Amino acid sequence: MVKHFILSINPTAKHEWDRCILRDVLSSKRPDIGKLIAEAVGADEGNYLISVNIDVEVLQQEKAPVSEQLQFSFPETSQKPQLREAA
């Protein structure tokens, strides 16, 4: 069985689970690896001792866009803001 997935790696992601994401190419859903293995084994109930080989071949790589930092410059003012009392 050959399956294709999209792997997204973001080592600076806020949450641990978002740092390495595997998604289905067509549906973008996260694959249930256990279900995929069960489909390969068959539908018979029972316990199985299995061997799983993972052979990874990078078909295409796209670099993540570099986040742009906006720079703001504020003119320096020598006037202090004047506060008024509310009536």
N, C-alpha and C positions, 0 to 999 in steps of 0.2 A: 504494500500500500504506500503510495506516495501522496503526501499532503503538502500544500504550500501555505505558508503563513507569513505575516509581516511582523518583524521583530523591531520594537522601538526601545532604544536604550537612552535613558536620561538620568545620568548619575547625580544631577542636582535637583531632581524632583523633590517636592516637599514631603511626600509620603513614600515609604519603603516600597509599597506595592505598585507605585507608578514609575519606578526606576527601570524596570525591565518588563515590557508588556508584549505578549504574543497574541496576535489577532488573526482571524480568518481573513483571507484575501477578499472574498466576495461579500461576506456579511459584516465584517469588522467586529464580530463577537469574539470573546475570549474562548478558545477551544477547551473542551473538557477532554483532557488527555486520557483519563480513565475510560471514558465512553468510547473514544476512538480505538483503544486497545481491546475493549470488550467486543466491539464490532468485528475486529480482526479475528478474535478467538472464536466467536460464534455465540449463539443464544442459549446454549446449554447451561443450566444452573450448576454451580460447583466452585471449587477453589482451584486455581491454576498456578503452577510455578512457571513463570514466563521469562523470557529474555527479550529485552527491547534494545535495538540498535538505533542510535541516533546518528544520522549522517547529514551533516549540514553543508550546504553549498550556497554561497551568497550569489544570487542571481542579479541583483541590482542594489546599489547603495546610494542613498541620498543623504547628504549632510544636513543636519538640523540647522535652520536659519539662526544666525547670530542675532541675539536680541539687541535691539538698538536702545541706547540710553539717550534720553532727551536731556539737553542741557538748557537751563533757563538762566538768563542774565537779567538781573534787576538793577535799575539805575540807583546809585547811592543818592540819598537825599540828606541834606543837612538840616531840614526842618523837622521838628518833632511834631507828631500829630497832636492837635489840640482837642481835648475832651470837653464836652459840654455837659452840664447837669440836666437831667430830664426834668421837665416841669410837672 
